[in-house]
Amino acid sequence: LPWCCICNENATLRCQGCDGDLYCQRCFREGHARFEMTDHTTERYSTKK
């Protein structure tokens, strides 16, 4: 499965503001809050079966 680009947990979000990088919920929330990136939009990510 594709992993979060920070912690290697399963990815659940794709950030459009980060060139489509994949994140788990926790890393996206913590990382974007730390750097005040409030203008980044996301879409749900799941693997195709």
Biopython code that builds the backbone (N, CA, C, O; Angstrom):
import numpy as np
from Bio.PDB.StructureBuilder import StructureBuilder

atoms = [
    (1, "LEU", "N", (0.829, -1.200, 0.000)),
    (1, "LEU", "CA", (0.000, 0.000, 0.000)),
    (1, "LEU", "C", (0.865, 1.252, 0.000)),
    (1, "LEU", "O", (1.962, 1.243, 0.558)),
    (2, "PRO", "N", (0.397, 2.307, -0.605)),
    (2, "PRO", "CA", (1.119, 3.582, -0.531)),
    (2, "PRO", "C", (1.093, 4.123, 0.896)),
    (2, "PRO", "O", (0.093, 4.021, 1.607)),
    (3, "TRP", "N", (2.205, 4.691, 1.281)),
    (3, "TRP", "CA", (2.371, 5.162, 2.649)),
    (3, "TRP", "C", (2.382, 6.672, 2.751)),
    (3, "TRP", "O", (2.583, 7.383, 1.767)),
    (4, "CYS", "N", (2.162, 7.138, 3.956)),
    (4, "CYS", "CA", (2.313, 8.549, 4.299)),
    (4, "CYS", "C", (3.767, 8.938, 4.029)),
    (4, "CYS", "O", (4.681, 8.172, 4.334)),
    (5, "CYS", "N", (3.981, 10.112, 3.465)),
    (5, "CYS", "CA", (5.344, 10.530, 3.118)),
    (5, "CYS", "C", (6.174, 10.907, 4.341)),
    (5, "CYS", "O", (7.370, 11.169, 4.213)),
    (6, "ILE", "N", (5.564, 10.940, 5.518)),
    (6, "ILE", "CA", (6.301, 11.287, 6.734)),
    (6, "ILE", "C", (6.557, 10.070, 7.617)),
    (6, "ILE", "O", (7.687, 9.851, 8.053)),
    (7, "CYS", "N", (5.510, 9.270, 7.886)),
    (7, "CYS", "CA", (5.662, 8.230, 8.911)),
    (7, "CYS", "C", (5.507, 6.796, 8.412)),
    (7, "CYS", "O", (5.687, 5.865, 9.198)),
    (8, "ASN", "N", (5.188, 6.587, 7.168)),
    (8, "ASN", "CA", (5.005, 5.249, 6.591)),
    (8, "ASN", "C", (3.758, 4.514, 7.065)),
    (8, "ASN", "O", (3.662, 3.304, 6.863)),
    (9, "GLU", "N", (2.792, 5.202, 7.691)),
    (9, "GLU", "CA", (1.470, 4.618, 7.930)),
    (9, "GLU", "C", (0.729, 4.609, 6.590)),
    (9, "GLU", "O", (1.170, 5.252, 5.638)),
    (10, "ASN", "N", (-0.376, 3.896, 6.507)),
    (10, "ASN", "CA", (-1.169, 3.903, 5.278)),
    (10, "ASN", "C", (-1.685, 5.304, 4.998)),
    (10, "ASN", "O", (-2.193, 5.970, 5.899)),
    (11, "ALA", "N", (-1.561, 5.751, 3.771)),
    (11, "ALA", "CA", (-2.011, 7.090, 3.384)),
    (11, "ALA", "C", (-3.531, 7.123, 3.251)),
    (11, "ALA", "O", (-4.141, 6.173, 2.761)),
    (12, "THR", "N", (-4.139, 8.233, 3.694)),
    (12, "THR", "CA", (-5.580, 8.419, 3.552)),
    (12, "THR", "C", (-5.928, 9.731, 2.874)),
    (12, "THR", "O", (-7.079, 9.936, 2.489)),
    (13, "LEU", "N", (-4.946, 10.637, 2.717)),
    (13, "LEU", "CA", (-5.183, 11.940, 2.101)),
    (13, "LEU", "C", (-4.120, 12.246, 1.059)),
    (13, "LEU", "O", (-2.962, 11.857, 1.205)),
    (14, "ARG", "N", (-4.526, 12.949, 0.005)),
    (14, "ARG", "CA", (-3.594, 13.482, -0.979)),
    (14, "ARG", "C", (-3.699, 15.005, -0.885)),
    (14, "ARG", "O", (-4.792, 15.555, -1.021)),
    (15, "CYS", "N", (-2.573, 15.697, -0.655)),
    (15, "CYS", "CA", (-2.569, 17.147, -0.518)),
    (15, "CYS", "C", (-2.262, 17.790, -1.865)),
    (15, "CYS", "O", (-1.184, 17.585, -2.423)),
    (16, "GLN", "N", (-3.204, 18.562, -2.385)),
    (16, "GLN", "CA", (-3.005, 19.247, -3.654)),
    (16, "GLN", "C", (-1.951, 20.348, -3.536)),
    (16, "GLN", "O", (-1.242, 20.627, -4.503)),
    (17, "GLY", "N", (-1.840, 20.972, -2.372)),
    (17, "GLY", "CA", (-0.866, 22.042, -2.163)),
    (17, "GLY", "C", (0.557, 21.542, -1.994)),
    (17, "GLY", "O", (1.493, 22.340, -2.038)),
    (18, "CYS", "N", (0.743, 20.265, -1.805)),
    (18, "CYS", "CA", (2.078, 19.662, -1.636)),
    (18, "CYS", "C", (2.413, 18.767, -2.826)),
    (18, "CYS", "O", (3.018, 17.709, -2.654)),
    (19, "ASP", "N", (2.028, 19.178, -4.015)),
    (19, "ASP", "CA", (2.309, 18.428, -5.242)),
    (19, "ASP", "C", (1.761, 17.011, -5.219)),
    (19, "ASP", "O", (2.351, 16.111, -5.817)),
    (20, "GLY", "N", (0.631, 16.798, -4.531)),
    (20, "GLY", "CA", (-0.007, 15.488, -4.520)),
    (20, "GLY", "C", (0.588, 14.493, -3.545)),
    (20, "GLY", "O", (0.320, 13.296, -3.651)),
    (21, "ASP", "N", (1.392, 14.959, -2.591)),
    (21, "ASP", "CA", (1.971, 14.049, -1.594)),
    (21, "ASP", "C", (0.871, 13.363, -0.796)),
    (21, "ASP", "O", (-0.197, 13.932, -0.572)),
    (22, "LEU", "N", (1.148, 12.130, -0.369)),
    (22, "LEU", "CA", (0.202, 11.330, 0.407)),
    (22, "LEU", "C", (0.524, 11.433, 1.896)),
    (22, "LEU", "O", (1.693, 11.434, 2.284)),
    (23, "TYR", "N", (-0.523, 11.522, 2.734)),
    (23, "TYR", "CA", (-0.376, 11.660, 4.180)),
    (23, "TYR", "C", (-1.393, 10.795, 4.909)),
    (23, "TYR", "O", (-2.462, 10.501, 4.374)),
    (24, "CYS", "N", (-1.061, 10.389, 6.131)),
    (24, "CYS", "CA", (-2.076, 9.852, 7.039)),
    (24, "CYS", "C", (-2.743, 11.071, 7.686)),
    (24, "CYS", "O", (-2.238, 12.188, 7.579)),
    (25, "GLN", "N", (-3.853, 10.857, 8.342)),
    (25, "GLN", "CA", (-4.589, 11.971, 8.968)),
    (25, "GLN", "C", (-3.730, 12.740, 9.966)),
    (25, "GLN", "O", (-3.691, 13.970, 9.946)),
    (26, "ARG", "N", (-3.041, 12.006, 10.837)),
    (26, "ARG", "CA", (-2.260, 12.639, 11.899)),
    (26, "ARG", "C", (-1.135, 13.514, 11.349)),
    (26, "ARG", "O", (-0.980, 14.663, 11.764)),
    (27, "CYS", "N", (-0.360, 12.978, 10.426)),
    (27, "CYS", "CA", (0.772, 13.746, 9.891)),
    (27, "CYS", "C", (0.311, 14.959, 9.097)),
    (27, "CYS", "O", (0.945, 16.013, 9.153)),
    (28, "PHE", "N", (-0.784, 14.825, 8.361)),
    (28, "PHE", "CA", (-1.293, 15.978, 7.629)),
    (28, "PHE", "C", (-1.701, 17.080, 8.600)),
    (28, "PHE", "O", (-1.315, 18.238, 8.434)),
    (29, "ARG", "N", (-2.477, 16.716, 9.605)),
    (29, "ARG", "CA", (-2.975, 17.702, 10.573)),
    (29, "ARG", "C", (-1.826, 18.366, 11.315)),
    (29, "ARG", "O", (-1.774, 19.593, 11.398)),
    (30, "GLU", "N", (-0.898, 17.572, 11.857)),
    (30, "GLU", "CA", (0.201, 18.124, 12.638)),
    (30, "GLU", "C", (1.179, 18.917, 11.774)),
    (30, "GLU", "O", (1.603, 20.006, 12.163)),
    (31, "GLY", "N", (1.536, 18.391, 10.624)),
    (31, "GLY", "CA", (2.508, 19.055, 9.769)),
    (31, "GLY", "C", (2.001, 20.351, 9.173)),
    (31, "GLY", "O", (2.737, 21.335, 9.113)),
    (32, "HIS", "N", (0.758, 20.365, 8.734)),
    (32, "HIS", "CA", (0.222, 21.572, 8.128)),
    (32, "HIS", "C", (-0.109, 22.628, 9.183)),
    (32, "HIS", "O", (-0.013, 23.823, 8.902)),
    (33, "ALA", "N", (-0.487, 22.221, 10.367)),
    (33, "ALA", "CA", (-0.746, 23.184, 11.447)),
    (33, "ALA", "C", (0.558, 23.826, 11.907)),
    (33, "ALA", "O", (0.595, 25.027, 12.176)),
    (34, "ARG", "N", (1.616, 23.045, 11.998)),
    (34, "ARG", "CA", (2.911, 23.556, 12.456)),
    (34, "ARG", "C", (3.423, 24.670, 11.545)),
    (34, "ARG", "O", (3.994, 25.649, 12.026)),
    (35, "PHE", "N", (3.226, 24.529, 10.243)),
    (35, "PHE", "CA", (3.727, 25.515, 9.287)),
    (35, "PHE", "C", (2.621, 26.440, 8.774)),
    (35, "PHE", "O", (2.818, 27.177, 7.808)),
    (36, "GLU", "N", (1.456, 26.395, 9.428)),
    (36, "GLU", "CA", (0.312, 27.256, 9.123)),
    (36, "GLU", "C", (-0.067, 27.226, 7.642)),
    (36, "GLU", "O", (-0.300, 28.270, 7.033)),
    (37, "MET", "N", (-0.127, 26.039, 7.078)),
    (37, "MET", "CA", (-0.508, 25.872, 5.676)),
    (37, "MET", "C", (-2.010, 25.638, 5.579)),
    (37, "MET", "O", (-2.457, 24.536, 5.261)),
    (38, "THR", "N", (-2.777, 26.671, 5.851)),
    (38, "THR", "CA", (-4.231, 26.541, 5.884)),
    (38, "THR", "C", (-4.866, 26.604, 4.501)),
    (38, "THR", "O", (-6.051, 26.301, 4.364)),
    (39, "ASP", "N", (-4.117, 26.986, 3.475)),
    (39, "ASP", "CA", (-4.684, 27.106, 2.132)),
    (39, "ASP", "C", (-4.571, 25.820, 1.311)),
    (39, "ASP", "O", (-5.027, 25.786, 0.168)),
    (40, "HIS", "N", (-3.979, 24.769, 1.864)),
    (40, "HIS", "CA", (-3.831, 23.510, 1.140)),
    (40, "HIS", "C", (-5.131, 22.719, 1.162)),
    (40, "HIS", "O", (-5.758, 22.560, 2.209)),
    (41, "THR", "N", (-5.525, 22.227, -0.001)),
    (41, "THR", "CA", (-6.726, 21.411, -0.091)),
    (41, "THR", "C", (-6.337, 19.938, -0.227)),
    (41, "THR", "O", (-5.252, 19.605, -0.705)),
    (42, "THR", "N", (-7.243, 19.072, 0.203)),
    (42, "THR", "CA", (-6.962, 17.640, 0.168)),
    (42, "THR", "C", (-8.088, 16.901, -0.536)),
    (42, "THR", "O", (-9.182, 17.428, -0.742)),
    (43, "GLU", "N", (-7.784, 15.680, -0.892)),
    (43, "GLU", "CA", (-8.820, 14.752, -1.353)),
    (43, "GLU", "C", (-8.554, 13.424, -0.680)),
    (43, "GLU", "O", (-7.412, 13.100, -0.353)),
    (44, "ARG", "N", (-9.600, 12.662, -0.474)),
    (44, "ARG", "CA", (-9.455, 11.341, 0.141)),
    (44, "ARG", "C", (-8.635, 10.482, -0.781)),
    (44, "ARG", "O", (-8.752, 10.585, -2.002)),
    (45, "TYR", "N", (-7.806, 9.634, -0.211)),
    (45, "TYR", "CA", (-7.005, 8.713, -0.991)),
    (45, "TYR", "C", (-7.284, 7.304, -0.536)),
    (45, "TYR", "O", (-7.302, 7.025, 0.662)),
    (46, "SER", "N", (-7.500, 6.424, -1.472)),
    (46, "SER", "CA", (-7.617, 5.000, -1.147)),
    (46, "SER", "C", (-7.053, 4.218, -2.326)),
    (46, "SER", "O", (-7.053, 4.693, -3.461)),
    (47, "THR", "N", (-6.584, 3.040, -2.045)),
    (47, "THR", "CA", (-6.038, 2.204, -3.103)),
    (47, "THR", "C", (-7.184, 1.610, -3.899)),
    (47, "THR", "O", (-8.238, 1.294, -3.347)),
    (48, "LYS", "N", (-6.981, 1.464, -5.169)),
    (48, "LYS", "CA", (-7.993, 0.829, -6.012)),
    (48, "LYS", "C", (-7.887, -0.678, -5.858)),
    (48, "LYS", "O", (-6.788, -1.232, -5.842)),
    (49, "LYS", "N", (-9.012, -1.326, -5.746)),
    (49, "LYS", "CA", (-9.018, -2.776, -5.550)),
    (49, "LYS", "C", (-9.127, -3.503, -6.856)),
    (49, "LYS", "O", (-9.147, -4.733, -6.877)),
]
sb = StructureBuilder()
sb.init_structure("model")
sb.init_model(0)
sb.init_chain("A")
sb.init_seg("    ")
for serial, (resi, resn, name, xyz) in enumerate(atoms, 1):
    if name == "N":
        sb.init_residue(resn, " ", resi, " ")
    sb.init_atom(name, np.array(xyz, "f"), 0.0, 1.0, " ", f" {name:<3s}", serial, name[0])
structure = sb.get_structure()
